[in-house]
Amino acid sequence: MGVIAAMNEKTKSDIMNMRRGQLTRAAYKVVGQKGYYDFTIRDIAREAGLSTGLVHYYFKNKEDLLLNLLKEINTNMTAILNKAIGKAEDPREKLNIFMMQAFDLVKNEKDYFYIVIDFWTQVNKNERMKRANIKLFKSYRDEIIKILNEGIDKGIFMKMDLDYTAAVIISIIQGMIIQYVIDNNAFNYEDYVKKIMKHINDLVIKKK
């Protein structure tokens, strides 16, 4: 009986995780298309092919759903990044992979930055959303700091203020992406990406 009960609990947990994932993917698509303010729970349910009652069963309200979406975005991006970086051994290559992963999001995940920018508008109005965004940016800086630290230890990167340099690198990358998302015709994106990556490498690589 105990084994059957355990199997039932596992099945229930698997179904719940599957449903939450299904709803999160639907939210990603809907919020990307309609924006933070204009979507409804009914929109999410329709996109997921589920009832609105089921959406409310898994998420208390829109805020709970959006916070879960932001968490999932962070988790998925981190997993993809770590998998790509894990294949490299040279800190220079890891740094370039980090930058390319960020820059390629514009082409590979068109809705991503529209969603994130929408979330930024909430930081002064919603403390939970603010904390989620703080965690998101900290994860970016922490990954850069880890790469820079490794490069310094191996004598490849020059000694530097790691916190400051990581913040500058994230600012340069995010700033360029935001400008491009707002105006696709502002500049040649691929050309500027190459120049920025060279500039950041020049900034951190130890001069011989």
C-alpha positions as CSV (number, residue, x, y, z in Angstrom):
1,M,0.0,0.0,0.0
2,G,2.9,2.3,0.9
3,V,4.5,1.7,-2.5
4,I,1.3,2.5,-4.3
5,A,0.7,5.6,-2.3
6,A,4.3,6.8,-3.1
7,M,3.8,6.1,-6.8
8,N,0.5,8.1,-6.7
9,E,2.3,11.0,-5.0
10,K,5.0,10.9,-7.6
11,T,2.5,10.8,-10.5
12,K,0.6,13.7,-8.9
13,S,3.8,15.7,-8.5
14,D,4.8,14.9,-12.1
15,I,1.4,16.1,-13.4
16,M,1.6,19.3,-11.4
17,N,5.1,20.1,-12.7
18,M,4.0,19.4,-16.2
19,R,0.9,21.7,-15.8
20,R,3.0,24.5,-14.3
21,G,5.5,24.2,-17.1
22,Q,2.7,24.2,-19.7
23,L,1.2,27.4,-18.1
24,T,4.6,29.1,-17.8
25,R,5.3,28.5,-21.5
26,A,1.9,29.9,-22.4
27,A,2.6,32.9,-20.2
28,Y,5.9,33.5,-21.9
29,K,4.2,33.6,-25.3
30,V,1.2,35.7,-24.2
31,V,3.1,38.3,-22.1
32,G,5.6,38.6,-25.0
33,Q,2.8,39.4,-27.4
34,K,0.4,41.5,-25.2
35,G,2.7,43.0,-22.5
36,Y,2.6,43.0,-18.7
37,Y,-0.5,45.1,-18.4
38,D,-2.8,43.8,-21.1
39,F,-2.9,40.1,-20.7
40,T,-5.5,38.2,-18.7
41,I,-5.6,34.8,-17.0
42,R,-8.1,33.8,-19.7
43,D,-5.5,34.5,-22.3
44,I,-3.0,32.2,-20.6
45,A,-5.6,29.5,-20.2
46,R,-6.6,29.8,-23.9
47,E,-3.0,29.6,-25.0
48,A,-2.3,26.6,-22.8
49,G,-5.5,24.8,-23.8
50,L,-6.6,24.7,-20.2
51,S,-9.4,26.1,-18.1
52,T,-9.1,29.4,-16.1
53,G,-9.9,27.5,-13.0
54,L,-6.9,25.3,-13.5
55,V,-4.7,28.3,-14.0
56,H,-5.9,29.7,-10.6
57,Y,-5.3,26.3,-9.1
58,Y,-1.6,26.5,-9.8
59,F,-1.1,30.2,-9.5
60,K,-2.9,32.5,-7.0
61,N,-3.0,35.5,-9.3
62,K,-1.3,37.2,-12.2
63,E,1.6,38.4,-10.0
64,D,2.3,34.8,-8.8
65,L,2.2,33.6,-12.4
66,L,4.6,36.4,-13.6
67,L,7.0,35.8,-10.8
68,N,7.1,32.1,-11.7
69,L,7.7,33.1,-15.3
70,L,10.6,35.4,-14.3
71,K,12.1,32.6,-12.2
72,E,11.7,30.1,-15.0
73,I,13.4,32.5,-17.5
74,N,16.3,32.9,-15.1
75,T,16.6,29.1,-14.5
76,N,16.4,28.2,-18.2
77,M,18.9,30.9,-19.3
78,T,21.3,29.9,-16.6
79,A,21.1,26.2,-17.6
80,I,21.7,27.0,-21.3
81,L,24.6,29.3,-20.5
82,N,26.2,26.8,-18.1
83,K,25.9,24.0,-20.6
84,A,27.6,26.1,-23.3
85,I,30.3,27.4,-21.0
86,G,30.9,23.9,-19.6
87,K,32.3,22.9,-23.0
88,A,35.1,25.5,-22.8
89,E,38.3,25.5,-20.7
90,D,39.9,28.8,-21.7
91,P,38.4,31.8,-19.7
92,R,38.6,33.9,-22.8
93,E,36.4,31.4,-24.6
94,K,34.0,31.3,-21.7
95,L,33.7,35.1,-21.7
96,N,33.0,35.1,-25.4
97,I,30.4,32.4,-25.0
98,F,28.6,34.4,-22.3
99,M,28.5,37.4,-24.5
100,M,27.3,35.6,-27.6
101,Q,24.6,33.8,-25.6
102,A,23.3,37.2,-24.4
103,F,23.5,38.8,-27.9
104,D,22.0,35.8,-29.7
105,L,18.9,36.0,-27.4
106,V,17.6,38.9,-29.6
107,K,17.4,36.5,-32.6
108,N,16.7,33.2,-30.9
109,E,14.2,34.4,-28.3
110,K,12.4,37.4,-29.7
111,D,9.9,37.7,-26.8
112,Y,12.5,37.5,-24.1
113,F,13.6,41.1,-23.9
114,Y,10.1,42.5,-24.4
115,I,9.1,40.4,-21.3
116,V,12.1,41.5,-19.2
117,I,11.6,45.2,-20.1
118,D,8.0,44.9,-19.1
119,F,9.1,43.4,-15.8
120,W,11.5,46.3,-15.2
121,T,8.6,48.7,-15.2
122,Q,7.3,47.0,-12.0
123,V,10.4,47.4,-9.8
124,N,9.2,50.6,-8.1
125,K,5.7,49.3,-7.7
126,N,6.1,45.7,-6.7
127,E,8.6,44.6,-4.1
128,R,8.5,40.9,-5.1
129,M,9.1,41.8,-8.7
130,K,12.0,44.1,-7.6
131,R,13.6,41.3,-5.7
132,A,13.2,38.9,-8.6
133,N,14.9,41.4,-10.9
134,I,17.7,42.0,-8.4
135,K,18.3,38.2,-8.3
136,L,18.3,38.0,-12.1
137,F,20.9,40.7,-12.6
138,K,23.0,39.4,-9.7
139,S,23.1,36.0,-11.4
140,Y,24.5,37.6,-14.6
141,R,27.2,39.5,-12.6
142,D,28.1,36.4,-10.6
143,E,28.7,34.4,-13.8
144,I,30.9,37.1,-15.2
145,I,32.9,37.4,-11.9
146,K,33.5,33.6,-11.9
147,I,34.9,33.8,-15.4
148,L,37.0,36.8,-14.7
149,N,38.4,35.3,-11.5
150,E,39.4,32.1,-13.3
151,G,41.1,34.2,-16.0
152,I,43.0,36.2,-13.3
153,D,44.1,33.0,-11.5
154,K,45.4,31.6,-14.8
155,G,47.3,34.8,-15.6
156,I,45.2,35.5,-18.7
157,F,43.2,38.4,-17.4
158,M,44.6,41.4,-15.7
159,K,43.9,42.2,-12.0
160,M,40.8,44.3,-11.7
161,D,37.8,45.4,-9.5
162,L,35.7,42.3,-10.3
163,D,32.4,43.8,-9.1
164,Y,32.8,46.9,-11.1
165,T,34.0,45.2,-14.2
166,A,31.2,42.7,-14.2
167,A,28.7,45.5,-13.8
168,V,30.2,47.4,-16.7
169,I,30.2,44.4,-19.0
170,I,26.5,43.6,-18.2
171,S,25.7,47.3,-18.8
172,I,27.4,47.4,-22.2
173,I,25.7,44.2,-23.3
174,Q,22.2,45.0,-22.0
175,G,22.4,48.6,-23.2
176,M,23.3,47.6,-26.8
177,I,20.5,45.0,-26.8
178,I,17.9,47.4,-25.5
179,Q,18.8,50.0,-28.2
180,Y,18.5,47.3,-30.9
181,V,15.2,45.9,-29.5
182,I,13.7,49.4,-29.5
183,D,15.1,50.3,-33.0
184,N,16.2,47.5,-35.2
185,N,17.5,50.0,-37.8
186,A,19.7,52.0,-35.4
187,F,22.9,50.2,-36.4
188,N,24.3,47.0,-37.8
189,Y,23.7,44.7,-34.9
190,E,26.2,41.9,-36.0
191,D,28.9,44.4,-36.7
192,Y,28.4,46.2,-33.3
193,V,28.4,42.9,-31.5
194,K,31.8,42.0,-32.9
195,K,33.2,45.4,-31.9
196,I,31.8,45.2,-28.4
197,M,33.2,41.7,-27.8
198,K,36.6,42.9,-28.9
199,H,36.3,46.0,-26.7
200,I,35.5,43.8,-23.6
201,N,38.3,41.4,-24.4
202,D,40.7,44.3,-24.7
203,L,39.4,45.6,-21.4
204,V,40.2,42.5,-19.4
205,I,43.0,40.5,-21.2
206,K,46.4,41.0,-19.7
207,K,48.7,42.9,-22.0
208,K,51.9,41.1,-22.9
